[in-house]
Amino acid sequence: MTSSTVLKAQKKFTEKPLDFKNIRFNGYRFDIGSWLVVYWIKNDLKKVRIVWNLNRKIGSAPIRNRMKRWSREFLRKNLNDITKNHGLDFNFAFKTNVEKVFYKDLRHGDFDSDLKNLEKRIRKSI
């Protein structure tokens, strides 16, 4: 199984909206600074499913797509060994209370370094 197949969802969240709500109400929560909250929970599908909460206030479509791409890449690079044995659902909720230029000026290295603590927390919870 290649790393790209690990992140392909078998079932979409839109098919079962209760799965999406289940992440927030029954899962783990991790705040990353004042700009991002990540929720996660185990699933029985042995697949990784990701949902993003990205408002237009965060920035234009290329900026929002960059945040999605970086979060997908982070999971693929750092949690691939976990996702081979466990199914996980993630919800990346990007906050709008920061300045709009924050996301535009955010660098990939800063994004990854902020998410390193998330990786440790997920490993402890599994």
N, CA, C and O atoms as CSV, one atom per row, in Angstrom:
chain,resi,resn,atom,element,x,y,z
A,1,MET,N,N,0.853,-1.170,0.000
A,1,MET,CA,C,0.000,0.000,0.000
A,1,MET,C,C,0.900,1.235,0.000
A,1,MET,O,O,1.749,1.384,0.879
A,2,THR,N,N,0.721,2.102,-0.962
A,2,THR,CA,C,1.537,3.302,-1.029
A,2,THR,C,C,0.972,4.364,-0.099
A,2,THR,O,O,-0.170,4.275,0.353
A,3,SER,N,N,1.796,5.372,0.177
A,3,SER,CA,C,1.364,6.415,1.107
A,3,SER,C,C,0.206,7.231,0.550
A,3,SER,O,O,-0.575,7.790,1.320
A,4,SER,N,N,0.080,7.309,-0.761
A,4,SER,CA,C,-1.016,8.089,-1.329
A,4,SER,C,C,-2.356,7.385,-1.150
A,4,SER,O,O,-3.390,8.048,-1.062
A,5,THR,N,N,-2.357,6.065,-1.096
A,5,THR,CA,C,-3.619,5.356,-0.921
A,5,THR,C,C,-4.100,5.411,0.522
A,5,THR,O,O,-5.282,5.190,0.785
A,6,VAL,N,N,-3.215,5.698,1.449
A,6,VAL,CA,C,-3.609,5.751,2.850
A,6,VAL,C,C,-4.585,6.898,3.091
A,6,VAL,O,O,-5.493,6.772,3.912
A,7,LEU,N,N,-4.410,8.006,2.392
A,7,LEU,CA,C,-5.233,9.177,2.638
A,7,LEU,C,C,-6.503,9.227,1.801
A,7,LEU,O,O,-7.270,10.183,1.917
A,8,LYS,N,N,-6.743,8.240,0.974
A,8,LYS,CA,C,-7.977,8.245,0.197
A,8,LYS,C,C,-9.109,7.693,1.045
A,8,LYS,O,O,-8.992,6.615,1.628
A,9,ALA,N,N,-10.190,8.428,1.110
A,9,ALA,CA,C,-11.302,8.052,1.976
A,9,ALA,C,C,-12.168,6.988,1.319
A,9,ALA,O,O,-12.449,7.042,0.121
A,10,GLN,N,N,-12.577,6.037,2.115
A,10,GLN,CA,C,-13.468,5.005,1.618
A,10,GLN,C,C,-14.911,5.511,1.670
A,10,GLN,O,O,-15.718,5.200,0.794
A,11,LYS,N,N,-15.220,6.280,2.690
A,11,LYS,CA,C,-16.567,6.790,2.863
A,11,LYS,C,C,-16.456,8.284,3.141
A,11,LYS,O,O,-15.631,8.704,3.952
A,12,LYS,N,N,-17.268,9.076,2.484
A,12,LYS,CA,C,-17.199,10.514,2.680
A,12,LYS,C,C,-18.016,10.915,3.899
A,12,LYS,O,O,-18.964,10.233,4.287
A,13,PHE,N,N,-17.628,12.037,4.492
A,13,PHE,CA,C,-18.358,12.527,5.651
A,13,PHE,C,C,-19.769,12.968,5.297
A,13,PHE,O,O,-20.668,12.900,6.135
A,14,THR,N,N,-19.971,13.415,4.075
A,14,THR,CA,C,-21.297,13.888,3.695
A,14,THR,C,C,-22.311,12.758,3.679
A,14,THR,O,O,-23.512,13.004,3.790
A,15,GLU,N,N,-21.850,11.530,3.542
A,15,GLU,CA,C,-22.768,10.396,3.563
A,15,GLU,C,C,-23.298,10.143,4.974
A,15,GLU,O,O,-24.424,9.677,5.150
A,16,LYS,N,N,-22.483,10.452,5.966
A,16,LYS,CA,C,-22.875,10.253,7.349
A,16,LYS,C,C,-22.486,11.484,8.149
A,16,LYS,O,O,-21.397,11.513,8.723
A,17,PRO,N,N,-23.335,12.500,8.207
A,17,PRO,CA,C,-22.968,13.710,8.930
A,17,PRO,C,C,-22.755,13.480,10.422
A,17,PRO,O,O,-22.088,14.279,11.080
A,18,LEU,N,N,-23.311,12.402,10.959
A,18,LEU,CA,C,-23.089,12.125,12.380
A,18,LEU,C,C,-21.628,11.772,12.657
A,18,LEU,O,O,-21.129,12.029,13.753
A,19,ASP,N,N,-20.940,11.187,11.680
A,19,ASP,CA,C,-19.509,10.918,11.842
A,19,ASP,C,C,-18.742,12.212,12.033
A,19,ASP,O,O,-17.828,12.292,12.854
A,20,PHE,N,N,-19.119,13.215,11.272
A,20,PHE,CA,C,-18.468,14.508,11.359
A,20,PHE,C,C,-18.690,15.134,12.737
A,20,PHE,O,O,-17.756,15.667,13.335
A,21,LYS,N,N,-19.911,15.071,13.234
A,21,LYS,CA,C,-20.212,15.619,14.556
A,21,LYS,C,C,-19.535,14.802,15.651
A,21,LYS,O,O,-19.145,15.343,16.686
A,22,ASN,N,N,-19.398,13.520,15.424
A,22,ASN,CA,C,-18.778,12.634,16.407
A,22,ASN,C,C,-17.338,13.044,16.706
A,22,ASN,O,O,-16.882,12.908,17.841
A,23,ILE,N,N,-16.624,13.539,15.714
A,23,ILE,CA,C,-15.243,13.962,15.924
A,23,ILE,C,C,-15.189,15.078,16.955
A,23,ILE,O,O,-14.389,15.033,17.889
A,24,ARG,N,N,-16.036,16.070,16.782
A,24,ARG,CA,C,-15.998,17.232,17.677
A,24,ARG,C,C,-16.467,16.901,19.080
A,24,ARG,O,O,-15.875,17.372,20.051
A,25,PHE,N,N,-17.509,16.107,19.208
A,25,PHE,CA,C,-18.105,15.902,20.515
A,25,PHE,C,C,-17.507,14.743,21.297
A,25,PHE,O,O,-17.556,14.747,22.527
A,26,ASN,N,N,-16.942,13.747,20.614
A,26,ASN,CA,C,-16.409,12.581,21.310
A,26,ASN,C,C,-14.917,12.379,21.110
A,26,ASN,O,O,-14.332,11.486,21.722
A,27,GLY,N,N,-14.297,13.182,20.275
A,27,GLY,CA,C,-12.888,12.984,19.956
A,27,GLY,C,C,-11.957,13.812,20.817
A,27,GLY,O,O,-12.373,14.478,21.766
A,28,TYR,N,N,-10.698,13.751,20.463
A,28,TYR,CA,C,-9.664,14.527,21.135
A,28,TYR,C,C,-9.566,15.897,20.485
A,28,TYR,O,O,-9.879,16.061,19.306
A,29,ARG,N,N,-9.129,16.877,21.263
A,29,ARG,CA,C,-8.994,18.248,20.759
A,29,ARG,C,C,-7.592,18.748,21.083
A,29,ARG,O,O,-7.067,18.514,22.172
A,30,PHE,N,N,-6.998,19.441,20.117
A,30,PHE,CA,C,-5.677,20.029,20.332
A,30,PHE,C,C,-5.647,21.410,19.697
A,30,PHE,O,O,-5.858,21.558,18.493
A,31,ASP,N,N,-5.379,22.430,20.527
A,31,ASP,CA,C,-5.269,23.810,20.048
A,31,ASP,C,C,-3.836,24.092,19.650
A,31,ASP,O,O,-2.902,23.806,20.400
A,32,ILE,N,N,-3.673,24.646,18.482
A,32,ILE,CA,C,-2.349,25.029,18.003
A,32,ILE,C,C,-2.341,26.541,17.898
A,32,ILE,O,O,-2.836,27.118,16.930
A,33,GLY,N,N,-1.774,27.165,18.903
A,33,GLY,CA,C,-1.751,28.621,18.936
A,33,GLY,C,C,-3.159,29.175,18.952
A,33,GLY,O,O,-4.081,28.552,19.479
A,34,SER,N,N,-3.316,30.342,18.373
A,34,SER,CA,C,-4.635,30.968,18.306
A,34,SER,C,C,-5.238,30.845,16.914
A,34,SER,O,O,-6.218,31.520,16.602
A,35,TRP,N,N,-4.660,29.988,16.074
A,35,TRP,CA,C,-5.090,29.951,14.686
A,35,TRP,C,C,-5.633,28.611,14.202
A,35,TRP,O,O,-6.206,28.549,13.114
A,36,LEU,N,N,-5.471,27.539,14.974
A,36,LEU,CA,C,-5.916,26.235,14.493
A,36,LEU,C,C,-6.323,25.341,15.659
A,36,LEU,O,O,-5.673,25.316,16.704
A,37,VAL,N,N,-7.412,24.609,15.455
A,37,VAL,CA,C,-7.842,23.567,16.390
A,37,VAL,C,C,-7.971,22.284,15.581
A,37,VAL,O,O,-8.592,22.269,14.518
A,38,VAL,N,N,-7.382,21.210,16.091
A,38,VAL,CA,C,-7.463,19.922,15.408
A,38,VAL,C,C,-8.198,18.943,16.316
A,38,VAL,O,O,-7.836,18.761,17.479
A,39,TYR,N,N,-9.235,18.316,15.766
A,39,TYR,CA,C,-9.975,17.263,16.465
A,39,TYR,C,C,-9.670,15.955,15.764
A,39,TYR,O,O,-9.513,15.923,14.543
A,40,TRP,N,N,-9.587,14.877,16.526
A,40,TRP,CA,C,-9.401,13.570,15.901
A,40,TRP,C,C,-10.029,12.482,16.757
A,40,TRP,O,O,-10.201,12.630,17.967
A,41,ILE,N,N,-10.365,11.390,16.092
A,41,ILE,CA,C,-10.961,10.236,16.759
A,41,ILE,C,C,-10.652,9.002,15.908
A,41,ILE,O,O,-10.471,9.111,14.695
A,42,LYS,N,N,-10.593,7.855,16.533
A,42,LYS,CA,C,-10.387,6.608,15.790
A,42,LYS,C,C,-11.668,6.230,15.067
A,42,LYS,O,O,-12.770,6.522,15.531
A,43,ASN,N,N,-11.507,5.571,13.914
A,43,ASN,CA,C,-12.673,5.022,13.225
A,43,ASN,C,C,-12.433,3.546,12.949
A,43,ASN,O,O,-11.317,3.052,13.114
A,44,ASP,N,N,-13.469,2.849,12.534
A,44,ASP,CA,C,-13.379,1.407,12.285
A,44,ASP,C,C,-13.044,1.081,10.836
A,44,ASP,O,O,-12.964,-0.091,10.468
A,45,LEU,N,N,-12.849,2.095,10.016
A,45,LEU,CA,C,-12.644,1.875,8.593
A,45,LEU,C,C,-11.197,1.584,8.220
A,45,LEU,O,O,-10.918,1.164,7.097
A,46,LYS,N,N,-10.273,1.805,9.154
A,46,LYS,CA,C,-8.833,1.674,8.886
A,46,LYS,C,C,-8.408,2.580,7.735
A,46,LYS,O,O,-7.495,2.251,6.977
A,47,LYS,N,N,-9.065,3.702,7.617
A,47,LYS,CA,C,-8.749,4.723,6.623
A,47,LYS,C,C,-8.652,6.071,7.329
A,47,LYS,O,O,-9.199,6.262,8.416
A,48,VAL,N,N,-7.955,6.983,6.700
A,48,VAL,CA,C,-7.872,8.348,7.208
A,48,VAL,C,C,-8.892,9.198,6.460
A,48,VAL,O,O,-8.929,9.220,5.230
A,49,ARG,N,N,-9.715,9.893,7.230
A,49,ARG,CA,C,-10.662,10.819,6.633
A,49,ARG,C,C,-10.393,12.193,7.228
A,49,ARG,O,O,-10.190,12.336,8.434
A,50,ILE,N,N,-10.394,13.190,6.369
A,50,ILE,CA,C,-10.051,14.542,6.797
A,50,ILE,C,C,-11.159,15.483,6.373
A,50,ILE,O,O,-11.694,15.383,5.268
A,51,VAL,N,N,-11.492,16.393,7.262
A,51,VAL,CA,C,-12.428,17.451,6.931
A,51,VAL,C,C,-11.806,18.760,7.415
A,51,VAL,O,O,-11.144,18.800,8.452
A,52,TRP,N,N,-12.027,19.819,6.655
A,52,TRP,CA,C,-11.467,21.118,6.991
A,52,TRP,C,C,-12.593,22.111,7.190
A,52,TRP,O,O,-13.590,22.094,6.467
A,53,ASN,N,N,-12.425,22.982,8.185
A,53,ASN,CA,C,-13.315,24.123,8.361
A,53,ASN,C,C,-12.505,25.347,7.980
A,53,ASN,O,O,-11.693,25.840,8.762
A,54,LEU,N,N,-12.733,25.827,6.776
A,54,LEU,CA,C,-12.007,26.972,6.237
A,54,LEU,C,C,-13.014,27.999,5.746
A,54,LEU,O,O,-13.739,27.761,4.779
A,55,ASN,N,N,-13.051,29.118,6.407
A,55,ASN,CA,C,-13.950,30.184,6.032
A,55,ASN,C,C,-13.278,31.090,5.008
A,55,ASN,O,O,-12.051,31.118,4.916
A,56,ARG,N,N,-14.060,31.820,4.249
A,56,ARG,CA,C,-13.485,32.758,3.295
A,56,ARG,C,C,-12.724,33.884,3.979
A,56,ARG,O,O,-11.893,34.540,3.352
A,57,LYS,N,N,-12.994,34.109,5.235
A,57,LYS,CA,C,-12.284,35.149,5.983
A,57,LYS,C,C,-10.800,34.816,6.141
A,57,LYS,O,O,-9.985,35.704,6.392
A,58,ILE,N,N,-10.461,33.562,5.997
A,58,ILE,CA,C,-9.063,33.139,6.121
A,58,ILE,C,C,-8.241,33.663,4.955
A,58,ILE,O,O,-7.085,34.047,5.136
A,59,GLY,N,N,-8.809,33.683,3.788
A,59,GLY,CA,C,-8.085,34.166,2.622
A,59,GLY,C,C,-8.714,33.662,1.343
A,59,GLY,O,O,-9.788,33.061,1.354
A,60,SER,N,N,-8.044,33.912,0.265
A,60,SER,CA,C,-8.546,33.503,-1.047
A,60,SER,C,C,-8.429,31.985,-1.198
A,60,SER,O,O,-7.854,31.303,-0.350
A,61,ALA,N,N,-8.980,31.482,-2.282
A,61,ALA,CA,C,-8.987,30.031,-2.530
A,61,ALA,C,C,-7.581,29.430,-2.565
A,61,ALA,O,O,-7.390,28.348,-2.011
A,62,PRO,N,N,-6.584,30.074,-3.187
A,62,PRO,CA,C,-5.243,29.477,-3.160
A,62,PRO,C,C,-4.665,29.345,-1.755
A,62,PRO,O,O,-3.947,28.388,-1.469
A,63,ILE,N,N,-4.968,30.286,-0.887
A,63,ILE,CA,C,-4.475,30.213,0.501
A,63,ILE,C,C,-5.182,29.084,1.239
A,63,ILE,O,O,-4.541,28.320,1.961
A,64,ARG,N,N,-6.488,28.973,1.067
A,64,ARG,CA,C,-7.234,27.893,1.731
A,64,ARG,C,C,-6.776,26.533,1.216
A,64,ARG,O,O,-6.642,25.592,1.999
A,65,ASN,N,N,-6.535,26.415,-0.080
A,65,ASN,CA,C,-6.057,25.156,-0.646
A,65,ASN,C,C,-4.654,24.820,-0.143
A,65,ASN,O,O,-4.331,23.648,0.049
A,66,ARG,N,N,-3.830,25.825,0.069
A,66,ARG,CA,C,-2.486,25.605,0.609
A,66,ARG,C,C,-2.573,25.014,2.014
A,66,ARG,O,O,-1.812,24.105,2.346
A,67,MET,N,N,-3.485,25.514,2.839
A,67,MET,CA,C,-3.649,24.997,4.197
A,67,MET,C,C,-4.086,23.525,4.151
A,67,MET,O,O,-3.612,22.706,4.939
A,68,LYS,N,N,-4.983,23.202,3.230
A,68,LYS,CA,C,-5.418,21.803,3.084
A,68,LYS,C,C,-4.269,20.918,2.621
A,68,LYS,O,O,-4.066,19.825,3.148
A,69,ARG,N,N,-3.531,21.388,1.648
A,69,ARG,CA,C,-2.409,20.614,1.103
A,69,ARG,C,C,-1.349,20.371,2.161
A,69,ARG,O,O,-0.840,19.258,2.290
A,70,TRP,N,N,-1.012,21.414,2.924
A,70,TRP,CA,C,0.013,21.275,3.967
A,70,TRP,C,C,-0.446,20.320,5.064
A,70,TRP,O,O,0.353,19.520,5.549
A,71,SER,N,N,-1.707,20.384,5.465
A,71,SER,CA,C,-2.178,19.481,6.521
A,71,SER,C,C,-2.204,18.036,6.026
A,71,SER,O,O,-1.862,17.121,6.775
A,72,ARG,N,N,-2.606,17.823,4.772
A,72,ARG,CA,C,-2.582,16.477,4.194
A,72,ARG,C,C,-1.156,15.933,4.140
A,72,ARG,O,O,-0.908,14.773,4.466
A,73,GLU,N,N,-0.230,16.788,3.724
A,73,GLU,CA,C,1.163,16.377,3.631
A,73,GLU,C,C,1.742,16.063,5.008
A,73,GLU,O,O,2.503,15.107,5.160
A,74,PHE,N,N,1.382,16.865,6.010
A,74,PHE,CA,C,1.865,16.610,7.363
A,74,PHE,C,C,1.414,15.237,7.846
A,74,PHE,O,O,2.214,14.481,8.398
A,75,LEU,N,N,0.154,14.913,7.645
A,75,LEU,CA,C,-0.360,13.609,8.068
A,75,LEU,C,C,0.330,12.479,7.321
A,75,LEU,O,O,0.662,11.450,7.909
A,76,ARG,N,N,0.542,12.668,6.040
A,76,ARG,CA,C,1.186,11.627,5.226
A,76,ARG,C,C,2.621,11.390,5.672
A,76,ARG,O,O,3.047,10.241,5.792
A,77,LYS,N,N,3.366,12.448,5.918
A,77,LYS,CA,C,4.780,12.310,6.269
A,77,LYS,C,C,4.990,11.817,7.697
A,77,LYS,O,O,5.844,10.964,7.939
A,78,ASN,N,N,4.224,12.344,8.635
A,78,ASN,CA,C,4.513,12.108,10.047
A,78,ASN,C,C,3.676,11.036,10.702
A,78,ASN,O,O,4.080,10.487,11.727
A,79,LEU,N,N,2.536,10.723,10.152
A,79,LEU,CA,C,1.659,9.748,10.804
A,79,LEU,C,C,1.350,8.538,9.937
A,79,LEU,O,O,0.399,7.807,10.215
A,80,ASN,N,N,2.129,8.319,8.904
A,80,ASN,CA,C,1.876,7.218,7.991
A,80,ASN,C,C,1.986,5.866,8.698
A,80,ASN,O,O,1.229,4.947,8.384
A,81,ASP,N,N,2.908,5.731,9.637
A,81,ASP,CA,C,3.053,4.457,10.351
A,81,ASP,C,C,1.839,4.162,11.232
A,81,ASP,O,O,1.473,2.999,11.401
A,82,ILE,N,N,1.218,5.185,11.790
A,82,ILE,CA,C,0.024,4.986,12.617
A,82,ILE,C,C,-1.171,4.646,11.745
A,82,ILE,O,O,-1.960,3.763,12.083
A,83,THR,N,N,-1.307,5.343,10.628
A,83,THR,CA,C,-2.497,5.173,9.801
A,83,THR,C,C,-2.532,3.834,9.067
A,83,THR,O,O,-3.568,3.466,8.514
A,84,LYS,N,N,-1.426,3.103,9.051
A,84,LYS,CA,C,-1.452,1.769,8.445
A,84,LYS,C,C,-2.252,0.793,9.294
A,84,LYS,O,O,-2.851,-0.145,8.769
A,85,ASN,N,N,-2.264,1.012,10.613
A,85,ASN,CA,C,-2.928,0.081,11.519
A,85,ASN,C,C,-4.216,0.618,12.125
A,85,ASN,O,O,-5.046,-0.155,12.604
A,86,HIS,N,N,-4.389,1.930,12.107
A,86,HIS,CA,C,-5.558,2.541,12.746
A,86,HIS,C,C,-6.246,3.477,11.765
A,86,HIS,O,O,-5.595,4.178,10.990
A,87,GLY,N,N,-7.554,3.476,11.811
A,87,GLY,CA,C,-8.304,4.466,11.047
A,87,GLY,C,C,-8.494,5.695,11.905
A,87,GLY,O,O,-8.791,5.583,13.095
A,88,LEU,N,N,-8.328,6.850,11.326
A,88,LEU,CA,C,-8.474,8.101,12.069
A,88,LEU,C,C,-9.310,9.088,11.267
A,88,LEU,O,O,-9.207,9.164,10.043
A,89,ASP,N,N,-10.138,9.841,11.981
A,89,ASP,CA,C,-10.877,10.948,11.394
A,89,ASP,C,C,-10.295,12.235,11.950
A,89,ASP,O,O,-10.094,12.354,13.159
A,90,PHE,N,N,-10.024,13.194,11.085
A,90,PHE,CA,C,-9.459,14.475,11.493
A,90,PHE,C,C,-10.381,15.604,11.075
A,90,PHE,O,O,-11.029,15.549,10.030
A,91,ASN,N,N,-10.424,16.630,11.912
A,91,ASN,CA,C,-11.115,17.865,11.582
A,91,ASN,C,C,-10.150,19.007,11.873
A,91,ASN,O,O,-9.825,19.266,13.032
A,92,PHE,N,N,-9.694,19.685,10.838
A,92,PHE,CA,C,-8.824,20.848,10.972
A,92,PHE,C,C,-9.712,22.088,10.916
A,92,PHE,O,O,-10.269,22.405,9.865
A,93,ALA,N,N,-9.845,22.785,12.032
A,93,ALA,CA,C,-10.680,23.984,12.106
A,93,ALA,C,C,-9.766,25.205,12.211
A,93,ALA,O,O,-9.178,25.471,13.258
A,94,PHE,N,N,-9.663,25.931,11.116
A,94,PHE,CA,C,-8.830,27.122,11.072
A,94,PHE,C,C,-9.644,28.300,11.599
A,94,PHE,O,O,-10.758,28.551,11.138
A,95,LYS,N,N,-9.083,29.013,12.561
A,95,LYS,CA,C,-9.808,30.104,13.208
A,95,LYS,C,C,-9.740,31.382,12.380
A,95,LYS,O,O,-8.768,31.648,11.674
A,96,THR,N,N,-10.803,32.151,12.496
A,96,THR,CA,C,-10.882,33.399,11.735
A,96,THR,C,C,-10.570,34.620,12.594
A,96,THR,O,O,-10.625,35.744,12.094
A,97,ASN,N,N,-10.246,34.430,13.871
A,97,ASN,CA,C,-10.007,35.576,14.738
A,97,ASN,C,C,-8.600,36.150,14.595
A,97,ASN,O,O,-8.266,37.123,15.271
A,98,VAL,N,N,-7.781,35.577,13.741
A,98,VAL,CA,C,-6.457,36.131,13.464
A,98,VAL,C,C,-6.547,36.999,12.212
A,98,VAL,O,O,-7.512,36.914,11.453
A,99,GLU,N,N,-5.548,37.819,12.011
A,99,GLU,CA,C,-5.567,38.700,10.840
A,99,GLU,C,C,-5.519,37.886,9.556
A,99,GLU,O,O,-4.942,36.799,9.508
A,100,LYS,N,N,-6.129,38.429,8.531
A,100,LYS,CA,C,-6.193,37.737,7.250
A,100,LYS,C,C,-4.799,37.500,6.667
A,100,LYS,O,O,-4.570,36.489,6.003
A,101,VAL,N,N,-3.877,38.417,6.909
A,101,VAL,CA,C,-2.527,38.271,6.376
A,101,VAL,C,C,-1.737,37.187,7.094
A,101,VAL,O,O,-0.700,36.750,6.593
A,102,PHE,N,N,-2.204,36.745,8.256
A,102,PHE,CA,C,-1.479,35.695,8.985
A,102,PHE,C,C,-1.333,34.450,8.127
A,102,PHE,O,O,-0.231,33.918,7.995
A,103,TYR,N,N,-2.417,33.981,7.547
A,103,TYR,CA,C,-2.373,32.764,6.737
A,103,TYR,C,C,-1.610,32.984,5.433
A,103,TYR,O,O,-0.960,32.075,4.916
A,104,LYS,N,N,-1.699,34.188,4.921
A,104,LYS,CA,C,-0.973,34.504,3.688
A,104,LYS,C,C,0.529,34.499,3.927
A,104,LYS,O,O,1.292,34.079,3.057
A,105,ASP,N,N,0.964,34.964,5.103
A,105,ASP,CA,C,2.390,35.055,5.422
A,105,ASP,C,C,2.938,33.800,6.095
A,105,ASP,O,O,4.146,33.695,6.306
A,106,LEU,N,N,2.077,32.856,6.432
A,106,LEU,CA,C,2.508,31.628,7.106
A,106,LEU,C,C,3.397,30.809,6.177
A,106,LEU,O,O,3.061,30.592,5.013
A,107,ARG,N,N,4.519,30.362,6.695
A,107,ARG,CA,C,5.470,29.564,5.921
A,107,ARG,C,C,5.269,28.085,6.225
A,107,ARG,O,O,4.803,27.714,7.302
A,108,HIS,N,N,5.626,27.256,5.263
A,108,HIS,CA,C,5.444,25.814,5.398
A,108,HIS,C,C,6.221,25.259,6.595
A,108,HIS,O,O,5.706,24.412,7.325
A,109,GLY,N,N,7.437,25.720,6.799
A,109,GLY,CA,C,8.234,25.259,7.931
A,109,GLY,C,C,7.595,25.612,9.266
A,109,GLY,O,O,7.634,24.811,10.200
A,110,ASP,N,N,7.012,26.795,9.369
A,110,ASP,CA,C,6.326,27.201,10.596
A,110,ASP,C,C,5.087,26.347,10.831
A,110,ASP,O,O,4.787,25.974,11.965
A,111,PHE,N,N,4.376,26.042,9.762
A,111,PHE,CA,C,3.185,25.199,9.850
A,111,PHE,C,C,3.562,23.815,10.394
A,111,PHE,O,O,2.920,23.308,11.315
A,112,ASP,N,N,4.605,23.213,9.818
A,112,ASP,CA,C,5.041,21.881,10.255
A,112,ASP,C,C,5.545,21.887,11.690
A,112,ASP,O,O,5.242,20.970,12.454
A,113,SER,N,N,6.302,22.897,12.065
A,113,SER,CA,C,6.842,22.933,13.432
A,113,SER,C,C,5.727,23.099,14.457
A,113,SER,O,O,5.815,22.550,15.556
A,114,ASP,N,N,4.680,23.848,14.117
A,114,ASP,CA,C,3.554,23.988,15.032
A,114,ASP,C,C,2.769,22.683,15.164
A,114,ASP,O,O,2.201,22.408,16.221
A,115,LEU,N,N,2.732,21.889,14.113
A,115,LEU,CA,C,1.992,20.627,14.157
A,115,LEU,C,C,2.790,19.468,14.761
A,115,LEU,O,O,2.230,18.393,14.978
A,116,LYS,N,N,4.077,19.659,15.036
A,116,LYS,CA,C,4.884,18.582,15.634
A,116,LYS,C,C,4.330,18.160,16.992
A,116,LYS,O,O,4.335,16.973,17.318
A,117,ASN,N,N,3.851,19.122,17.790
A,117,ASN,CA,C,3.267,18.776,19.087
A,117,ASN,C,C,1.985,17.970,18.915
A,117,ASN,O,O,1.657,17.123,19.746
A,118,LEU,N,N,1.271,18.238,17.842
A,118,LEU,CA,C,0.072,17.455,17.540
A,118,LEU,C,C,0.433,15.997,17.303
A,118,LEU,O,O,-0.265,15.094,17.765
A,119,GLU,N,N,1.518,15.772,16.585
A,119,GLU,CA,C,1.956,14.400,16.315
A,119,GLU,C,C,2.219,13.651,17.620
A,119,GLU,O,O,1.805,12.501,17.764
A,120,LYS,N,N,2.892,14.282,18.559
A,120,LYS,CA,C,3.173,13.641,19.854
A,120,LYS,C,C,1.881,13.325,20.589
A,120,LYS,O,O,1.744,12.257,21.185
A,121,ARG,N,N,0.947,14.241,20.546
A,121,ARG,CA,C,-0.316,14.043,21.255
A,121,ARG,C,C,-1.129,12.894,20.646
A,121,ARG,O,O,-1.756,12.121,21.371
A,122,ILE,N,N,-1.117,12.788,19.328
A,122,ILE,CA,C,-1.858,11.705,18.664
A,122,ILE,C,C,-1.223,10.364,19.000
A,122,ILE,O,O,-1.931,9.391,19.259
A,123,ARG,N,N,0.092,10.304,18.998
A,123,ARG,CA,C,0.774,9.040,19.332
A,123,ARG,C,C,0.455,8.594,20.759
A,123,ARG,O,O,0.330,7.396,21.013
A,124,LYS,N,N,0.322,9.527,21.681
A,124,LYS,CA,C,-0.030,9.175,23.063
A,124,LYS,C,C,-1.461,8.646,23.163
A,124,LYS,O,O,-1.742,7.758,23.967
A,125,SER,N,N,-2.357,9.189,22.350
A,125,SER,CA,C,-3.760,8.826,22.471
A,125,SER,C,C,-4.107,7.492,21.818
A,125,SER,O,O,-5.178,6.940,22.070
A,126,ILE,N,N,-3.219,6.977,20.990
A,126,ILE,CA,C,-3.527,5.730,20.273
A,126,ILE,C,C,-2.921,4.528,20.946
A,126,ILE,O,O,-3.086,3.405,20.470
